[in-house]
Amino acid sequence: MTYAIEIQNDKGYPIDEPRLRLAVITVLDQHEIDPKTSLTIVITDDDEVQTLNKTYRQIDAPTDVLSFPADPLPDHVTDEPPYIGDMIIAYPYTKSQAAQLQHDFSDNLSLLVIHGTLHLLGYDHDTPENRAEMWSAQADALTTLKIDASIVPTLEEANHD
C-alpha cells in the first residue's frame, strides 16, 4: 500500500494531479513516512480560503495555502492508517501570484504542495532556526522535482505563508 492522497477540486480548476501527488510523495519519501499515510489537498477559490484564514488565523485576507495538521489518533487506535491532515490551496490567488512573480504556475503549485506537506509534518517558519530547517527540507524536495529553488525567496517576500 502506498500513500493515500485525496485531491478535492470541486470547482474543476485545471490542475496536474499526478504532479501534485508527486510533490507530496517526494516530501513523504524524504522523511521516511509510513507508506499507509494519507492526506487531503483541497483546491478551491480565494473566498473559501479567506474565510478559513479569518476563522483559524484571524487574518481577513486570502492566501495561497493553508495547512491543517490532523490531531494524532489515541494510542489505543491501531487499525487506522495515519492521517496527517489537510491543505487548502486558493487556485486564483496562486495563479495570480505566479503571474505576478513571473514563475511557472505548475512549479508554483508544486512548491505550495511541498510547503503545505511540510507544515502537515510539523515544520514551521516562525523562528529563524525553524525557517532554516523548513527551507532546507523544501529545497531538497524542489531539487528532486527539478524546480529551481530560487522560487522560494520571492514567494516569501510576497507574503507567502
C-alpha positions in Angstrom: 0.0 0.0 0.0 1.2 3.5 -0.8 0.2 7.0 0.4 -3.5 7.9 0.1 -3.5 11.4 -1.4 -7.0 12.7 -1.9 -7.3 15.7 -4.2 -10.6 17.6 -4.0 -11.1 20.0 -6.8 -14.9 20.6 -6.8 -14.6 23.8 -8.8 -12.9 22.0 -11.6 -9.7 24.1 -11.8 -7.2 22.8 -14.4 -4.5 21.1 -12.4 -1.9 18.4 -13.0 -3.0 15.9 -10.3 -0.1 13.5 -11.0 2.4 16.3 -10.5 0.7 17.4 -7.2 0.8 13.8 -6.0 4.5 13.5 -6.9 5.2 16.6 -4.9 3.6 15.1 -1.8 5.2 11.7 -2.3 8.6 13.3 -2.7 8.3 15.1 0.7 6.9 12.0 2.5 9.5 9.7 1.0 12.3 12.1 2.0 11.0 11.9 5.6 10.5 8.1 5.5 6.9 8.5 6.5 4.7 5.4 6.9 3.6 4.4 3.4 0.0 4.0 4.6 -0.2 7.7 5.5 -2.9 9.8 4.0 -3.7 13.5 3.5 -6.1 15.7 1.5 -5.4 18.5 -0.8 -8.3 20.9 -1.5 -8.1 23.2 -4.5 -10.6 26.0 -4.1 -11.3 29.7 -4.6 -10.0 32.8 -2.8 -13.2 33.4 -0.8 -13.2 30.0 0.8 -9.5 30.3 1.8 -10.1 33.8 3.1 -12.9 32.5 5.3 -10.7 29.8 6.7 -7.8 32.2 7.1 -10.1 34.6 9.1 -11.6 31.8 11.2 -8.4 30.0 12.1 -5.7 32.6 11.8 -7.7 35.8 12.4 -6.4 37.2 9.1 -9.2 38.5 6.9 -7.5 38.0 3.6 -6.9 35.2 1.1 -3.6 33.5 1.0 -2.0 30.8 -1.2 -2.0 27.7 1.1 -3.3 26.8 4.5 -2.3 23.6 6.3 -4.4 21.9 9.0 -2.4 19.1 10.6 -4.6 16.3 12.0 -4.7 15.5 15.7 -2.8 12.3 16.4 -5.0 9.3 17.0 -5.1 7.9 20.5 -2.5 5.2 21.1 -5.2 2.5 21.5 -6.4 3.1 17.9 -4.0 1.0 15.9 -6.1 -0.2 13.0 -6.4 3.2 11.3 -3.7 4.4 8.8 -2.0 7.6 9.8 -3.9 10.7 8.5 -1.6 13.8 8.7 -4.2 16.5 7.7 -5.5 18.8 5.0 -4.0 21.5 2.9 -6.2 24.1 1.2 -4.9 25.9 -1.8 -6.5 29.1 -3.3 -6.3 28.4 -7.1 -7.0 32.0 -8.3 -4.6 33.5 -5.7 -1.9 31.1 -6.6 -2.4 31.7 -10.4 -2.2 35.5 -9.8 0.8 35.1 -7.6 2.7 33.0 -10.2 1.9 35.6 -12.9 3.0 38.5 -10.7 6.3 36.8 -9.8 6.8 35.5 -13.3 7.0 31.9 -12.1 5.7 28.8 -13.9 2.3 28.2 -12.4 2.8 24.4 -12.2 6.1 24.9 -10.4 4.4 27.4 -8.0 1.6 25.0 -7.3 4.1 22.2 -6.6 6.0 24.5 -4.2 2.8 25.2 -2.3 2.1 21.4 -2.0 5.6 20.8 -0.8 5.3 23.7 1.7 1.9 22.5 2.9 3.0 18.9 3.3 6.0 20.1 5.4 3.6 22.0 7.6 1.5 18.8 8.0 4.7 17.0 9.1 5.2 19.7 11.8 7.6 22.1 10.1 7.1 25.8 10.6 8.9 29.1 9.7 8.0 31.0 12.9 11.7 31.4 14.0 14.9 31.8 12.0 16.0 28.3 13.1 12.7 26.7 12.2 12.7 28.6 8.9 16.2 27.4 8.0 15.2 23.8 8.7 11.9 24.1 6.7 13.6 25.8 3.8 16.3 23.1 3.7 13.7 20.3 3.5 11.8 22.4 0.9 14.9 22.9 -1.2 15.6 19.1 -1.1 12.1 18.4 -2.4 12.4 21.1 -5.1 15.8 19.8 -6.2 14.4 16.3 -6.5 11.5 17.6 -8.6 13.9 19.7 -10.7 12.2 23.0 -9.7 14.6 26.0 -9.3 14.8 26.8 -5.5 15.0 30.5 -6.3 11.2 30.4 -6.5 11.1 30.3 -2.7 12.5 33.6 -1.5 10.3 35.6 -3.9 7.2 33.8 -2.6 8.3 34.6 1.0 8.7 38.3 0.0 5.2 38.2 -1.5 3.6 37.5 1.9 3.7 33.7 1.4 2.7 31.7 4.5 
